[in-house]
Amino acid sequence: MKVIRFYILFILGMQSFDLKAQQNPNALDIFQDTLIKISSKVIAAQSDAQKLEINGRFVKTLVEALKVTNSFSYAFDSLKNVSVIKSPDQAFRILSWYVLLENGTYRYYGAIQMNTKSGPLKLYPLIDQTDNIGDPNGITNNQKWFGARYYEIVPVTSGSRLSYYVLLGWKGNTQVTTKKVIDILVFDRDKLSFGAPVFDGKELKGKNRIIFEYAKSNAMTLKTDLKAGMIVFDHLTSFDPEIKDKFEYYGSDGTFDGFKIIGGRLKLQEDIVLNNDADSNDELYADPKKNVKPIRKF
C-alpha cells in the first residue's frame, strides 16, 4: 500500500500545476528552501510512519518544482539529501534519495527527468521495489526499481548510436552491510528498463547488473577512472577465508578490478594497477615492504 501511495503522490503532483510559480523567476529558489525544510523534518521524525508521511509531502513538492519552466537547468545544489546527476549528453537527469528506517534499512525514492527543451515536464517516477524483487538480477522498469542513490552516469555507444547508460549507485542495505550497484539504464521510445546482459568476464554470463555487498564498517571504491579508461572498483573478499557469502565479513583486499568499454560491452579487467596523481600526502605513507617510516611535514 505504501508503494501505491507513493505512486499516487507522483500522479497528483503531475496533475496539479501552479501557474503562478511558473511566472515567478524565484520560484525554484522558493521551492528549494521549502524542500530543505521538509527534508529536515523527515530526518527529525520519531517514527517510520511519520518519516514516510513527511517524505510524501517532499515528493509532491518536488514534482511541483520540476513543473516550473526550465527546471531542468536548476541544480538543486543546496538540497544535500538528494543526488542530482545529469547524463553527459544532457538527455536526462536522475534525482534520487533515501529514507533511513528505524530497523537500519533504507527506502529509496527517485525520478528521471527528461530534457524537454523548456517543454512540458516528462518525468519517470522510480518506485523502489527492492523487497518485492525475487531475483535481483532481473530486468525491471521504473515501477519495479532496484532502488539506489545514484552518483554517476556513463553513456555507452555501439557504432554510431547510443546503446545504454551505466549507473553507479550507493545502496545502504542493513545494520551490518552496505551495497553498491552497477545498473544499466536503457531507453526504448517512451519506455525505460533497468538491467541488461552487457557484462563480459569470468562468471558474468547472463548478469544484468552487478551488486557489491560488504561490511558496513568498511568503504568501497566504485567510480570511473579517466586515466585507466574504465570503471574501477575494489576487489572484495572475506576477511576470513573459511567464511563465504556472509557479507558482513567482506571488504577490500587492496586490489582493484574494472570494466572497460569495448565494442559496446563492459569487459572485466582483473588486478588492474591504478596510477594516481602525485599528492602532498604521499610522503606520509610508509611502504610496509620497505619498512620505512613516513616523513612528516608540519
Buried (B, 14 or more C-beta within 10 A) or exposed (E): EEBEEBBEBBEBBBEEBBEEBEEBEEBBEEBBEBBBEBBEBBEEBEEBEEBBBBBBBBBBBBBBBBBBBEBBEBEBEEBEBBBBBBBEEEBBBBBBBBBBEEEEBBBBBBBBBBBEEEEEBBBBBBBBBBEEBEEBBEBBBBEBBBBBBBBBBBBBEEEEEBBBBBBBBBBBBBEEBBBBBBBBBBBEEEEBBBBBBBBBBEEBEEBBBBBBBBBBEBEBEBEBBEEBEBBBBBBBBBEEEEEEEBBBBBBBEEBBBBBBBEEBBBBBBEEBEEEEEEEEEEEEEEEEEEEEEEEEEE
